[in-house]
């Protein structure tokens, strides 16, 4: 899984390395939760998180999931031409600059959580010339530092094609994107990060996410297409219609030649979806927990899940997005969101907010006293 | 508001000091949220928290709500004799020892959040002799340190009376409890704590909480009585029946002589409810935000709210408890919970988990770039 390997070989190696959660560690964590000085189950979802991470690590309790690193995958979408977003496409590049200057929401939240931020140019359409601070570009993710966001350049192409007209990218480009994500996760794991967050930036990316979720779950476009970063009823109807056109085109392709998950990704996805799906696979291959953000990460996780079902054992759902497709994706993945604050921003913001909850869940299992150890009487049965 | 004042004078001074949120600061915070580099409203509940805290502080943005201090008010309940809990009453004292040894859930979570813990003996029934580590008892809350939990002794009496038979305490004892809570909040504010958390410990305290919530909201006992720390259907039916007996007794008292909020507290509440209600009033009087935990803090907040409606402007709901009475209390208070993880532990655990979210909300308003400052184009209308 180095940059020298072919993209196909990188993908194959990651898929071969992914194993399900360790049953013995899961059992040990469940048993230990039952001995801690609290009523059984009283810490609710936190208990499940601690059990899940023990299973992933293969040890009970699992190590502290820190430090964390947030990779914000930025890319543009040809479907923007269909008027699915009120924001101009240049905003993707402008927000990359904002991330690198430390002024975006994800920067503020990552500082609070003590997480490092790396921005990945996964295929921004407009020029970043003049927008990137000097010294911000680094060769790979091993060079990032908590104090200063950095940019790594992994654009497979400059924006996807318009998925309402033709596939977003070629199959080869999709595999290249997956491989980049896998390698970035491996670099961060190698650099000592013990928890990863997949964030996103890309004007119109909720449209491609809706198409991916509909394609992978069979849901109706009307049930998975949301208002993104703010559109009215009429614009929403138009957006649903565009997603219907995308799905009809993909159905015709599938009828002509049945599609595997990578074909679906290439057909209706986006460049950041490819890299985030790879990032999830890479995290799972390295048994490092990955906290998913909203609907873009959820759509990408469906790709990863289709390629390697056990990859879901490395995933935690950071938050419940206001986007309707997110709930559909989480249901398919069987994940329970940790934060439910009506966020609809992306960037990784909801997942970064969940990081202290994830650390706290593990700390409970690591540090709480047991009934016998603390001399506390258990309840009568 | 010193310990030298009479309890009545301490209460009067706190009530006189409580003012509603500052409208100018609220407006300034709303306006600033609209200029930050994100779609309007995209940070959901976090935006509301930042606005609320600006209103409380009277400045926009509000100061960082840190460091935080958690006061865990421990007390016993005479209604335990009615068999409403499967846990023996000694567990309250044993858990005080566990708090002081740092082994309880709230200790682990407070360490993660960087919050100090002070345990308040508000009326534990069984002896703490031999359970309290040497040096753990301090004279007042100004002497606490983040690294080591401390105990302050503020027991008004050793456990409340059985509220299914007679009032929990006298009116004078209720006022004394309120005054203790007010003074403790003032001590913590004076010691530089910028965010307070009200936690609780007391076997059977969900029964008194259900009675308080029913008395203050008019809800039926069946709708506000939960399973506490774990009882089956039959035990739950019994518990609802006990709360009905409590309410019938209090209705008879009220018919004989109409009760004010302090009378209701004295009649159906608990010793920790009195001190937590006072703690909320004290926080509001000092304009320090207070994060409420679950159903015990929610019931106590109804008392504070009845005495000073503007006190709610200092309150944030830390989490949504699995106890049904909690939702009823939050609705009456108009508060939206920050964390929803199916917790049903108490101790302040849910509120402490919310502390990073509260700090993050304020950090967003303090640190995020604005559209004009970052050169990001706004969406077309």
Interface residues (C-beta under 8 A of the other chain):
Chain A: X36 X37 X38 X39 X40 X41 X42 X43 X44 X45 X46 X85 X86 X87 X88 X90 X91 X94 X95 X97 X98 X101 X103 X104 X105 X107 X108 X109 X111 X112 X113 X229 X230 X322 X338 X339 X340 X341 X342 X343 X344 X345 X349 X353 X356 X357 X359 X360 X363 X364 X367 X368 X369 X373 X374 X375 X376 X377 X379 X380 X381
Chain B: X36 X37 X38 X39 X40 X41 X42 X43 X44 X45 X46 X85 X86 X87 X88 X90 X91 X94 X95 X97 X98 X101 X103 X104 X105 X107 X108 X109 X111 X112 X113 X229 X230 X322 X338 X339 X340 X341 X342 X343 X344 X345 X349 X353 X356 X357 X359 X360 X363 X364 X367 X368 X369 X373 X374 X375 X376 X377 X379 X380 X381
